[in-house]
Amino acid sequence: MNKSEIFFDSKSIKLTNKQKNIILALAQGKTLKLTAQELSLKYDNFTKQTQNLYKKFNVHNRKELILKAVQQGIISSKNVSKSFKKRFTKFPKNSFSTALLNTREKQYLQLAAQGFTKEQIIKEMNILNMNFCNYIIYEICNKLNAKNITNSVYIAMHNKLI
């Protein structure tokens, strides 16, 4: 295995660091020309590499590529810029994967869905303190692109993540 090769998830999509950087750059929502310039690549070379990524992921466009990369945990949904979402429309509601949430976050959402207060959840889950609890909430909201924990619970239930 080459040092620059990385294996992701159980489907073993093999990516080099350069390919992952291209995916991260595409997730910023800028034009291909501007993205190629920022990566110091010739436009023709960049578009060829982008097409190779489409084939590797079996997708047809940037939106599908980024969506699949997020679903497979190759990049985080936090890496997808607001401008990308505006430019390529919002991801479908069912685009979230249970792999996005760790066990603690799922447990927090399940308790919140049952109507537990933050203080009750802290006791139930043996969370160290309020700051760590707030960090868990922050991570959940970021992963689900939610405004708050109530919105996160709704999204998680609607998408059958909990």
Buried (B, 14 or more C-beta within 10 A) or exposed (E): EEEEEBEBEEEEBEBBEEBBEBBBBBBBBBEBEEBBBEBEBEEEEBBEBBEEBBEBBEBEEBBBBBBBBBBBEBBBBEBBEEEBBEBBEEBEEEBBBEEBBBEBBBBBBBBBBEEBEBEEBBEEBEBEEEEEBEEBBEBBBBBBBBEEBEBBBBBBEEBEBB
